[in-house]
Amino acid sequence: YLYAVASVSISDSSFTESSSDYGGGIYCETFVSTVELKGNTISENHAASSGGGLYIGGFETTLTFSQNLVEENVAEYRGGGLVLQLYNKDLPPSLYKNDSVCKELTGTIRNNKACWGGGIDHTFHFQIPLKLQNVLITGNTAVRGGGIWACPSSQTEIHSTLGGAIYGNMATGSIVNDKNDNPQTPNDPLTYEVPASGDEIRFETDGTEDKYLSSGGGNENNTISVNRRALGGGLMEWYQDEAIKADTTVTIENRPQGLVDISAYQEKADSFGLHGELESDHQALARSEARLIIEGNTATKRGGGIATNASIVIGQAADIDVTVKKVWPTGMSADKLPSKIVIDLYRIDAEGNQVKLDQDIELYATNVWSYTFRDLPSMYLDENGQEQSYRYTAKEHPVDGWACHSTIATANENDNSTSSTGKNAQYTATLTNSPGGALTVTKEVTGSGDKNKSFTFTVTAEQGDAPITDIYGGMTFNEKGTATFTLKDGESVTTSLPTGTSYTVKETDNEGYRVTMTNDTGTIEQGKTIECVFTNHRSSGGGGGSSRPTLNTEDHFGYI
């Protein structure tokens, strides 16, 4: 129990199996103070009212909540894991000069339970905005807002840059409001039933069927903005998830309104519920970047992961749009062009690692051979917590007779747009086609060789005396005209190169193998695909040469 202390610093400690009315594990309320909680475990605590794990309140308080584990705590009312009550300077009667500050909120908040805000409760008014970065909200359950529940007085925005992934949550069951709904107002006469809505997000404002909240009202300044992309840049599919029947789990199949246009959910002031879908690869991508995980929490009424009456900002207002444009040879007649091309979008980190985000996007004459990928994250945090920039490029699926040169997207000239002004910064990448052919490099391992081993390849390509540079198909060439990649048994990579390009393929990391290769050098011909195969053989004896001869038992001569 910490009250009115000048500063608090607790690290690498455990608070478990304790109980209190507020803050079962830790209760901390400070005034003009600094609070640091780092690397602690708060588990299996109980609050008769709010803050099963922790109850943190403060006026002009600076909070650092770093890599704490908050799990399996229970609150009978609000905030199973954590109650945050950090006030701004506008709280009547305005006795303080400055807002409180939350410098960091990282760690894991899981398997906690409450009536409101199973993971985090942020429902007190006059609080500072709850700013979350690199947050994963998944596997949480409530009746209203399995992931996030926001009331009429809240203002919520979600970005993809250093943002959040909200998927795999569930809204189920129903709320029966009666005079015991709020232990702080036992004489509340309301009695009615509210069905489930909003697996991932539920926003309540004017017109909500939850009459318990009608007195709060809503106005044009109380809105929510939902992003089309998750943490890491994976593309979400959002479905309208309104109440259909009490005690019925809402699924895509029984959701009549279906897939929504997420652009209609920017600064939206009307009540709504949403269900989200994210591909498994992009789920893994989001989890790998998450620094705050809110998972497996339960609210018996509202906000399984987070319940809020105040503002929440997930990520930074720094998203970008990338437009990919196709460039054909000057003067080429339309009847000589393919009817369409298909492209994939790749995200590139500071170390050059590439991740495919969007795929199978079609370009054709009627869309002017261009497509815009919207709301992409512009940066990420590296392993040291430092901000690094993302870059983007598009790659074209092979088209017979054509080579495709891809560029890295660059900022448009004279574009002053930023997300903070309501418009993403604009970038452009080009795909320039010229007559060409293809080169496919394939790896085979035979005998007793290691089929899980990665072998390093280099492809050097030049046209005349000029090296091939930048991205061509599945290969990225440096300024010297060399592309480097690795392949395992059965894997291959294909690049499209301009007609007349000469190339050489080499392999390393193959000590102990007998290596044979086909088409490891040559020249690209238009409309043809050259198959370059490297076969590495290792005999059962482990050597790279010929196998040991067997004994001639018939003639009774042995080999020496």
Buried (B, 14 or more C-beta within 10 A) or exposed (E): EBEEEEEBEBEEEEBBEBBBBBBBBBBBBBBBBBBBBBEBBBBBBBBBBBBBBBBBBBBBBBBBBBBBBBBBBBBBBBBBBBBBBBBBBEBEEEEBEEBBBBEBBBBBBBBBBBBBBBBBBBBBBBBBBBBBBBBBBBBBBBBBBBBBBBBBBBBBBBBBBBBBBBBBBBBBBBBBBEEEBBEEEEEBEBEEEBBBBBBBBBBBBBEBBBEBBBEBEBEEEBBBBBBBBBBBBBBBBBBBBBBBEBEBEBEEEEBEEEEBEBEEBBEBBBBBBBBBBBBEEBBEBBBEBBBBBBBBBBBBBBBBBBBBBBBBBBBBBBBBBBBBBBBBEEEEEEEEBBEEBBBBBBBBBBEEEBBEBBBEBEBBEEEEBEBBBBBBBBBBBEEEEEBEEBBBBBBBBBBEBBBBBBBBBEEBEEBEBBBEEEEBBBBBBBBBBBBBBBBBBBBBBBBEBBEEBBBEBEBBBBBEEEBBBBBBBBBBBEEEBBBBBBBEBEBBBBBBBBBBBBBEBBBEEBEEBBEEBEBBEBEBBBEEBBEBBBBBBBBEEEEBEEEEEEEEEEEEEEEE
